[in-house]
């Protein structure tokens, strides 16, 4: 039986064990990650944590609603056992009884005819030699990478401290308002050995581009990247992703590019030979119920 569990009452040990064992397990659903992206998140739990669903509750102007938090592409239902579409539907339907506004993205194992809207994600298996993987790069990507390597302007440097990378990020305009939040997220992931920076430097040793890779089991997620103007000029993102593929080729690793619905960004990911993997969105909007349920205790 599915029941609603408020934040303080969640058994974190059982919760994380279910996420770790779930076929569609994602790091975004681990308790420590949720604590950062959605403080005071609640949960739907089936029986003894056999199936779980994080409920990223947001409160504004006295209203309670459920909305996808930043830097968490896929949440939804996770189970340590076989997960049937009907089970996912039951979880989503229960949310509609509790909240008048729900806008969440589920994970790839939750796809079913119940959901009319799905979004694209790009993933790339690295369990082949780099030579074999490179065959599937687009001609544009191969041309860019050849030029970058011929110019010899960029090098991957693993020797930078987290503080030095953070200083570089703070100097960039992108994500300016999110920097404190991102720093908290990346610091915690690094402390838990669940992620690392990949850094490109120019010939003078200056950082020009970074990617943060969030790691969970065999899935390495391209969580976010930033480049300086010099990094953009030298196509540093092409360089870094190509190097990551080359260095990790032949291993049981799945690169998860996290989308995208933006055509230009999608072409960038697809150009590395990545394949599409879809995940669903669930939406429910009822203004009357939003007002009513926001002022009723669970």
N, C-alpha and C positions, 0 to 999 in steps of 0.2 A: 504494500500500500504506500502511495506517495504522500509524504507529509512535508509541511513547510517548517524549516529550521532557521531560527534567527541567528545572527552572526555569532553571538557569544556562546551559543549552544552547539556549534558545529564541532564534531570530532575530527580534528585536523589530521591525525594519524590515519584514520580510516579513509578520510577524504582523499588524501594524497596517494594512498595505496591504490584506490580505485582509478585515479587518473593515470598512475604509472602503468597499470595493467590494461587499461582500455585500448581497444583496437584503434580508435580515433583519438588517442590521448594527445593532448597539447599542453605545452608549458604554461600557456595563458590561464589554464584552469587550476594550476597548483596554488595552494593556499597562500604561499608567500608572494606570488605574483599578483594574485587578486587583491591582497592587502594593499599593494601599491597603486594598482590601476583603478580599484573600486573599493576604497575603505568602507567598512561596515556592510560589505556584501552579505546577502543571505543565501539560502539554498533550498532546493527541492531534493528530497532524499527518498529513495524507494527501499523499503525494508531496512536491512542492516548495511546500508551504503552499497547495495548491489548495483544501483544505478543512481547517478547524481546529476544535478544541473545547477551551476552557479546562477544566482539571481543578482545581477549588478544593479542594485537599487540606487537611484539618485533622488535627492530631495531638494526642491526649489519652491520658494513662495508657499511653503506648507504642503505642496503636492508631492506624492510619491509615485515614481514611474520607473520603468525598466528600460535601460538604453545601453547599447554596446559601448564599453569604455575604450579609451584610446590605446593603441599599441596592443590590441588583442583581436586579431583578425577573426578567430573562430573560437566560440565557446559551445553552448548547447548541452546535449546529454552525453554522459560518459558512463560506461559500464564495464565491469571486470568480467561480465558474462556476455553471452550472445545478445546483441541489441537488435530488437525487432522494430520496424517502422511504427507499429502501433504504440509501442512504449514511448517513443519520441513524441508522437501525437498527444498521448495522455499528459506528458509533462507540459507541453505547450498549451494544451487546453486548460490545465490547472492554472497556468499563469493568467489566462484571460478571466478566470473567476476571481483572481486576487488583485489584479491591476487593470486600470482602464487605458493605460498606454504601455505598449510593449514594442520594442524595436531592437531585435537582437539577431546576430549572425551565429549560426550553428556550425558544427564541424562537418568535415567531409563524410564521416560515417553516418551522419544523420539525414543524408539526401534521400528523399522519397517523393512519390507523387502528391503527398499532402502539401508540399511547399511549391508554390507556383513561381517563386522568384529564387534564382540561384546566381551566384557570382563566380567569376573565374579566378583561379589561382594557378600559378605556374610552378611545377616541381621538376627536379632533374635528378635522376639516379646516377650515382658516381661509381657504380660497381663494374666499370670497364676501364680499359687503359685510356689515357688521355688522348692518344692518337685516334682511337675509335670514337671518343666523345666529340672530338673536334670536327669530325666529318659532318656532324649534324649542326654545326654553327652556321649561321647565315653567311652569305658571301660578304655582306657589309661588316659583320662582326670579325670575320677572318681578316679582312682588309685593314680594319681599325687596329686589331691586335698586332698584325705584322708591322704596321707603321710605328706603333708605340714601342715595340721591342727593338726595331731598327734605330729609332731615335735614341733609345737608351737613357731617357730623361728621368725615369721612375724606378724606384726600388721598393720592395716590401721590407719594412723594418719592424721587427717584433720587440725592439728594445725600449719602447717608450712606456713610461709609467702612466697609470690611469689619470693622474693629475695633469700630465702634459697633454694628453688627448683631450681632456675636459677643457683645458685652456684654449686649444684650437677650436673646439666646438663653440665655446662662448664668443669667439671672434667672428663667427659666421651669422648671417642674417636668418637663415632657415631655422625653424623650430625655436626661435628666440623666446617666445612665451612659455615653451615647454621644457626649456633647458633644466630647471631644478628637478622637474619630474623625471626627465630622461636620465639625469645623473643618478638619482636614487635607484632607478630601475637597473641601470647597467652596473652600478656598484654592487648591488645585491646579487645580481646574476654572476658577476665575477667572483664574489666571495663564496658563492655556492658552487663554483666550478661549472656553471651552467651557461657560460658565454665568454666571448673574448673579442677584443678589437683587432681588426686587420688594418694596418696603416701603410699608406704609400707616401714616400718622401721624394723630394727632387734631388738634384745633384748637390745642392748645398745642405742637405739634411733636414730641410724644412718639411713639416707635415703639409701635404696638399689634399689628402682625401682619406676618409676613414669609413669602414663598415663595421657595424656591430652584429656579430653572429650569435644568436640565441640558440642554445643546444638542448635538445631533449631526446633521449634515446638515440636513434639513428638520424633524427631530423635536425638539420642545421638551418635555422631561419634567418633570412636577410632582414633583420628587424628594422634597421634604418641606416642611411649613409649620408655623409656630408662631404662636400668638396669646396675648396677655395676657388677663386677665379682661375688661379694657375692650374688647379686640379682639373677644372672643367676644360681648360684649353688643351691639356695633355690627355684628355679622355681617361682620367684616372679610374673611373668606375669600371670601364671595360678592362683595364689592366688588373684591377684587384679581383674582380670576379673570375677572370681567366686564370689568374694565379691560384685562386682558391680551388678551382676545378682541377687544375694541374697537380697541385700539392696533395689533394685528397682523392684523386682518381684511383680506381681499383679497390676502394673500400666500401663497406656497407653504410653508405651515407646518402641521405636524400636532401638535396638543397631545396628549401622552401622559399620561393621568392616573394610570397605574400601578395599575390595579385599580378596585374592590376587592371582596374576598369578604365584607366586612362590609356588611350591607344598608344601614345608614344612610349610610355613606361612598359606596357605590355609587349611591344615590339622589342624593347631592350632585353627583357627576360626571355622571350620566345627565341630570340636570336642566338641564345646559347644552347639551343636544342631542347629546351624545357617543354614538358607536356602539360596539357590542361588538366586540372583537378578541381571539380566544382564543390562549392559549399552553399547551403541554403540560408535564406533570411526568413525570419518570422516576424510579422507585424500584426499588431492589433491596436486599434485606436477607437476609444469610446469615451467621449468627453464627459458624458454624464457619469459614467462609472469611475472615471479618473477623479472627479470631484468627490463622489460618494466614498470610494474606497480609501482615499487619502486621509480621511478623518475617522476611519474605523480601525480598531485594533485587530490584529490577526487572531 
